[in-house]
């Protein structure tokens, strides 16, 4: 129900062997195509980049592109042959260095044969393969590998994310006391935890999830002292409230915790001589597995400068994989809400920052990201921010990402910017939030004339599509459209979110306000206390919710109208929708549809209130017992569901492994 209320209340494969892919397998006519460059794992950077003599690296291809852009007479296409390309550092594209398309043409980085049945599988990886595994002599069932000074928060074995060792919140069976620096307890259990400086406490409250590391554990005959990392502890106390920290969700990252197949641990006790430990899953042979740790944070970045954006570049048919993000391992940890975290500064509340994209474009125009796969990433998958306009994100698959899927708009700490005319269409986003659950599959933070259409979002821990800023940014958003999306199985772990979550001033009238139409938002009763199918939360203003299907959420529509903060829900009209009008048991129904929590008479500054100027016309109530079946039997309702999600040319993406 918004970060502001909480603060007020609580004060990401080895280089592939290319077998049979040689110059002889490619028609000779391909070597004379104008504007074509080629890269292959079997190439050499001293070669000219032709089909028969390709470059070996993306970095060398980029140099060749820069030498050509000033005199472009056609598109420049960089074709990647089948294989994995391991980056040692970020591939940085900038307007100043000549990476933009020119003269009305584009620079295109794509998988060879893109868009044809002969399209080749290409991976751009920021990972390093771990080899030299040996059985560990101390931990039965575990294998170990020396990794030098490597640090990581993720490990992928045979293309699957491994899990950190975890101890659930089963309590400490003793008296617990909160201190300025952590905890004291009469329980002896923490004394048994090995290498406490690697341990993290995970906190989860409603829609919030964060984490803080342990600085040390000491004890005497009477009590055990758990000293937490600073400044994380101080920041978490300010964000969540000291009393909230008496409870935690789980404790991670110690070999003292239960050993399960697929678990891993990085022993960093000897600087520069770290050891990676892993317990194989059934059937995994550690002499043959492919184990990858991410080492590069930003795989691709694109940047311009005010008045000179990076422009006219495309990425097509590529897999972006194995990127890291190590900020939560810092002493300031990850005290967080949504995809934002706090760092010292800016008074008592600290400074809010946003989890970045592992592929990030800032100050860009006419960038196309099409037909790609984003997988095994340690932060958010894809970011467009800092005055980025007229970009297209179309037909991609995003999954197994530590935080969110797509981030776009004015990103904190920024409080202003123009991000106009972007399109997010026909993407399948699922299985995001693998590490940082309070994230959204798509977050349009504050933009103008954005279209989010025909995407499928499913199986995410928190919100599906979030439209609106974290703070009350006025006079920015207008003309946004959320159309014909298929959203289901959201809020699998966290409450107080929804299928489509809206907040903020979205225009100045219904004419330039937000339109939410043709979406099917269903099947998400995982957090019984509170989630909403189409959630118009605090400060929502000027929105049209038209011809959607919403059912099987705790609440179909509704939100918190914050009278006390002068952030009421107002000017929302609902027309031609099909819903079951569900309302949680703890909330009294109003005389009009939706779930609208009332004001808190005893504590008005923490309650909600009455929404203003709501309009309802032509909506159809679905029976509570079986709304999905009833919808299927209603031609109008069934047509909305049938049209929602990926358009027919993109539905093959749903069978992507």
N, C-alpha and C positions, 0 to 999 in steps of 0.2 A: 504493500500500500504506500510505497514511496520512501526513498532514503531520507527525505527531509523530516518525516514524522519520527523515524527512528532516532535521528540525531536530536530532535527536540525532546523526545521522550527519554532518551538515555544519556541528556546534558552533554607435438609431432613425430638396402640390398647392395650388396657389393655391386661394382660395375658389371653389368650383365655380359655373359659370353655371347657374342653375336655369331651364331652358327649359320652359315649359308648366306649371310648378308655381305656380299662383296660387290665390287664394281661390276662384275660380270652379270649380276642379277638385275641390274638396273638398265633400262633402255638407254642407248648412247645419246639419243636426242635430248634426254633430260639434262645433259651436261652443258647444253648451250641455251637453256632457258634464261631470259634476261631477268635480272633482279633476284635470282635464287642463290642462296648460300646453303651449305650443308655442314652438319656437325655429326660425328659418329664416335663411339667409344674406341674404334680401331683407327681413327684419324690421327693427324699430326697438326699441331698448331703452326708448323713451318710450311704446310701445304697451302694452296690457294683457296680452299673452301669450296671446291666444285664437288659434284656428285661422286666423281671417281677419286678425288683427293680432298676429302673433307677435313675441316678443322676437328680438333679433339675436345675443345672446351667451349662453353657458352661465353666465357670472357673473351676469347679470341674472336668469336663471331661478332661480339659487340664492337670490338675495335674495327672490324671490317665494315660494320653498319655505319659507324661514326664517320668513316672515310668517304661514305657515299651519300649521306642524307642531304647535304647542301645542294646537290645537283640531281635530286630524284626526278625521274621521268615516269616512274611506275612504282608500284609497291615493292619494297624489299622484303623477301620472305626468307627467314632462317629456318631450315628444315632439320629437325633432330631425328636421327635414325634410332632404331630400337636400342634401348639400354638405359642404364642409370648414370646420371651425371652428378658427381659429388662435388658440391661447392665447398671451398675452403673459407670463403667469406661471402658476404652478401653481394648479389648482382645488382649494382646500383645504376639506375637509369636517371639521367638528369637532362633538363632542357639546356643548361649551359654547356654541357659536353657534347651535344649534338645527337641525342638519342631520339628526338621526336621525328615523326614523319614530316615531310615538307612538300610544298607545291601541290597540295591536295591529295597526297598519297600517304600510305601507312607503312610502318615497320611491323612485321608480323613474325612472332616467334611461335612455331607450331610443330606438332608431331608430323613426321613425314607421312604423306598420304591422308592428311586430316580431312575428314568428311567423306571418305571413301571406304569401301570394304577392306582396303589394304592399309588402313591407318595403323601405324606402329606404336607399340607401347613404350612411352618415354617417361622417365622419372627424374625430376630435379630434386636432389636430396641434400639436406644439410646434415646428414648423419655420418657416423663413423662405425665401421664394422668391428665388433669385439671378437677376438680370436684367442687361442691359447688357453682354453678352458681346461681346468683340472678339478678332480673331486676335492672338496674342502675337507681337511682332516679334523676340524673341530665341529662343524655343523653337519650332522648326518643328513644325507639327501641333497645337500647343496653342492654346487660347482662354483669355482672361483676363477677370476681372470684379472691380471694386473692391468691397470688402465692409466698409470702415471698420475698426472695432476688433473685428470678429467673430472668435471663435475656435471651432474645431470639430475633432472627430476623425472625423467621418463626412460624406459627401456622397452624395446620392441623385439620380440623373439618370434621368428617365422611369421612375420607380418601381423603379430598380435601384440597388443599392449599388455605388458606385464604389470602386476600390481605391487604396491609397496606393502610391507608388513604392517598389519593393523591390529590394534587392540580396541575392541568396542567399549562403549560407555557402560561398563558393568559396575562402576563405583569403586571406591577404595576401601570400603568397610572400615572407616574410621572417621573421626571428626576432622572436618576440613575448614580451614580458615583462609580467607583472602587477605593478601598483604599488598603493600605498595609495589612489591617486586615479584609476586607470584602467589604461591600457596604454601601453607604448612598443613600437615596432616599427621594424625596418630597412626595411620596405616603404614605398614612396612613394605607394601607392594612396590612403590616407586624405587625403593632401594635395590630391587632386583632387575631394574631396567638397565641394560648395558648401553654404554656410549650415549648418555643422555643428551649430549650436545647435538646429536643428529635427530632427536625426537621433535615432532611437531604436534601440538594440540589443535584439533579441528573443532570449530564452534559453528553450530547451526541453529538458527532461530527463525522460524517462519520463512521469510523470503531471503534471509541473510545467511551467508556462509563465509567464514574467514579462518585464518590459522596464524599461530604464533609458535616460534621455536623455543626450545628449552636451553637456558644458559648453563645450568648445572643442577645436580641433586646432591644434597648433603643430609646427614642425619646424626642424631644422638640417641640416647636411650629412651627419650620421651617422644620425639617427633621427627618427621622427615620434612625437609625444606626443598621445595621445587622453585628454583629461581628462573624466571622467564626472560627471554630476550628483550632487551630495550633497544630502541624505543617502541617495539611492537606492543608490549604489555600496556604501556601508557596510552598508546593510540587506540588499542582495542577497548580499554576501559572507557575512553571518551566516546567511542562510536557505539558500543553495545550497552554500556552501563556496567559498573562494577559488579552489581548483583548478578547479572546475566552470566558472568564468567565463572560463577560457582558451578555451572553445569557445562559439560562439553560433549560433543557428539562422539568423537573417537580420538585415539592417540596413534600416531603413525611413525614408522621408520626406526624400528629397533629389532634386533634378532631375538630379543626377549619375548616378542609378541608371537601369536600363533603362526606356525609354519604351514603354508598352504601351497600346493603346486601352482606355479606361475608367479610366485612371489620373488621379490628381489630386494637387495639392500646394497648401498654403496658405503663402504668403510673408508672414511676420510681421516682416520686417526693419525696417519703418518703423512704429513704434507708432501705432495709430489709423488706419493707412492700409494695411491688409492687402489682399493681392491673391490671389484664388483662381484657380488654373490647372487646366485640365482638357483631356485629350486625348479627343476624341469617339470613340465606337465606330462601326463601319461603319453608315451610314444615319442617324446622328444629325445634325440641323441645329441648330446652337447658337443660331440666331435664333428657333427654335421649341421647343426642349426645355423641359421643366419640371425645373429644378434646385433641390433643397431641401437646406438645411443645418439641423440641429436646433439650437435655441437655449434651450429650456426643459428642465430636467432631470427634474422630477417633473410628469407631466401631471395626475395626480389623486392626492391624498393623503387618507387618512381617518384621523383620530386621536381617541382618547378619553383618559381619564386613569384611574388606578386606582379601581376601583369604579364608574366611569361611562364605559363604553365607547361609542364610536360604534356605532349599531346600526340594524338594519332599513332598509338601503339596498340598492338593486340597480342594476346596469349591464347593459343588454341590447342586443345587436345593433349595437354600436359598433365602429369601428376606431380603435385608439389607435396613433399613429404619430409618428415624428420627435422623439424625445427624446434629449438628450445626457447625457454624463457625462464631465467633464473632469479628474477626479482623477488619472488616469495622466499627464497633462501637467504635473503639479506637479514640483518638484525631487525629491520623494521617489519619483516614478515609480510603478512597479507591480511591485515584488518580490512575487510571489504564489504561492499554492498553492490548488488548488481555486478557489472564487469568493471567496477571501479575500486580503487584501494587508496589508503591514506598514507601520506608521508609527512614528516614534521614540517612545520611552517604554517603561515597564515593563521596565527593565533591558536587558541585552544583546540579548535576543530581540526587543525592540520590542513594539508593541501590534498585535494582529491586528484588522482590521476586515473587514466583509463588503460586497461589491459590492451596492449597494442596488437596489430595484425602481424602475423608471420610473413604475409605478403601485404605490403602497404603502399598505397598511393596517396600522396599529399600534394595538393596544388596541381591538379591534373585536369585535362579535358579530353574527351573523346578517346578514352582508354576502353578497350574491349577485352573482357575476360570471359571466354566462351568455350564450353565443352571440356573443361578441365576437371581434375579430381584433386581435392584437398584432403589429406589424411595424415594421421600421426603427427599432429602439430601441438606445440606446447603453450600457445597463447590463443588469441583469436585467429581465425583462418585468414580473413581478407578484410582490409580496411581501406576506405576512401574518406579523406578528411581534409581539413585546412583549405577550403575553397576549391573543391573538386566538382566539376559540373559536366553534364552530358556524357557520362560514362555508362557502359552497359555491362551488366553481369548476367550472363544468360547460359542456361543449359549446363550448369556445373553440378557436381556431386561433392558435398562436404560432409565428412563424418570422422569420428574418432579424433576430436579436437579437444584440447584441455579446457578451453573457455568457449566463447561464442563462435558463430559461423560467419556472419557478415556484419561489419560495423561501418556506419556511414553518417557523415554530417559534422556538426559542431561537437567536438570531443573534448571533454574536460581534461586539462584545466581551461581550455578555450571557452569563452562565453559568447562569442559572436563569429559570424562567417556566413558566406553565401555558397551553398552547395545545391545547385539547381539542375533539374531536368535529367536526373539519373534514373536508370531502369534496372530493377532486380527481377528477373523473369525466368520461369521454367527451371528453377534450381531445386534439387532434392537435398534437403538438409536434415540430418538425423544423427543421433548418437553424439551430440556435442556436449559440452560441460563435463568431460570425463574426469577432470581434476577440480575445477572451480565451478561448482554447480549453479551458483546464482547468476547465470548468464542466459542470454537469449539467442535463439537461432538466427534471427535477423534483428538488428537494432538500428533503426533510423532515428538518430538522436535529435536533429533539428535541421530540416531541409525544406526546399521549396520545389514543388512540381515533381516530386518523386513518384514513380510508379513501382509498386511491389505487386506483381501479378503472376498468377498461374504457377506458384511455387508449391512444393509439398514439404511440410515440416512435420516431423513426427518423432516420438521417442526422445524427448529432451527432458532434463531434470527440472527446468523452470519454465520460462515463458517462450512461446513460439515466435510471434512477431511483436516487437515492441516499437511503438512510434511515439516519440516524445523525448524531451531532454530530462536529465536527472534533476535539474533545477528549473525555476520558473523563468525561462527565457522568453521574453515577449517580443513581438514584432519580427519574428524570424520565420516561423513555419507558415506555409500557405500552399494550397493547391495540391496536396498529396493524395494519392490514390492507392488503396489496398484492395485489390480486385481478384476474385476468383481463385483464391488460395485454398489448398486442402490442408487443414491443421488438425492433428489428433495426437493423443497420448502425450500431452504436455504435463508439466507439473508432476513428474513422476517422483520427485524427491522433495521439492520445496513448495510451500504454499504461497498464497497471496500474490499470485501471478495469473496468467491466463493464456488462452489461445492467441488472441489478438489483444494486446494491452496498449491503451492509449492514455496520454496525459498531455497537459499543456494547452496553450492557446494555439489552435491550428489554423487560424485565419481571423478575418475581421467580420465575416458574415458567412452564411451558408454558401454563397456564390464562390468564395475562394477558400472555404474550409475543407476539412478532410472528408473523403468519401470512402466508406468501408462497404463494399458491395460484392455479392456473388460468392462469398466465402462459405466453406463448410467446415465448421469448428466443432469437434465431437470427441467423445470417448476419453474423458480425462478425470475420472473421479478417484485420483490417487491420494490426494491430500484432503481429507474429509472436512477439515475445518473451514477452508476458504480458498477457492479459486473461481475464476469467472471466464466464461467462454469469450465474450467480447466485453472487455473490462474498460470502462471509462472512469479513470481514477481522478484523484485530486487535480483541480485546475483544468480539467477537460472542457474545451469550449469550441463551438462551431464545428460540429461533426454530423454527418449524415450516415446512418447505419441502415442500409437498404438491401433487401432481398438476400439475406444470409440465412444459413441453416445452423442452428446452435442447439446442441443437446448433450446430455450426459456430462456436464460440469456440475460442480457444487452449486454454482449460480450461472444462469444463462447470460444475463446482462446485469450491469450494476456497477457500483463503485463507491468510494468514499468522497463525499462532498464536504470539503474542509471549510466550514464556516469560520472557524476560529482563526485560520491563517489567511482569510480572504482569498481562498482558492476553491471556490465552489465548482461543482459540475453544473454546467449550464449550456443552453442552446444545443441540445442534442435531439435529433429527430430520428425515429425508428419507423421505417416504412416497409411493408411487404415481407417481413421476416417470418421464418418458421422456427419456433423454439418451444422447448418444454417449460419455459419460465420457471426453472428450478430455483429454489431459495433454500439456504441451509436451515436446519431445524432450529438453530439458536436465534434466528433473525425473524422478526415479525414481518409478515407481508404488508406492503403498502396497498393503497387503493389503486395503484397503477403498476404495470409490470416491472420486474427487476428486483434485485437485492440491494437495498440502500441502507447501510447501517445508520442508526440515528445518532444524535448527539449524546455525549456522556454527561449526564447532569451533574455528577460529582466532580468531574475533571474535564471541563469543556475544551481545554487546549490539547487534548489527546483524542477526542472523539471525532465523529463525522457530523453529518447534518443533512438537511433537505436539499436535493438537487433542484435546480431552477430551470424553468422553460423547457421542459421535455415535451416532445410531441410524439404521439403514437397513432399510426394509421395503417389499416389493412394487414396487420400481423396475424399469423395463424398459430394457435396454441396446439402443440403436439401432446399426446397423452403421456403422462409421466411414466407409466408402466413399461412402454416399449416405443419410445419416440422414433428410433431408427426405422423400425418396421412400418410405423405409420407414415413416415416421410417417404419411404420407398413406394408406398401405395398412393401417394399424392403426386400427380404429374408435375405440378409446379415445383414442389420441394425436391422431387427426384431429379428434375432437370438442373437445379442448382448444384446438387451434389455431383452429378454426372459431368458438369462443365468445370468444376473446381479442380485445381491441381494442374499438373503438367499437361500442356497441349499434346495432341496425338503424336507429332513428330519427335517428342522428347520422352515419351513414356517408356522407351527401351531403357532409359537410365535407371529405372526402378529395378532392373535385373542386374545392375552393376554389382559385382561381388563386394 
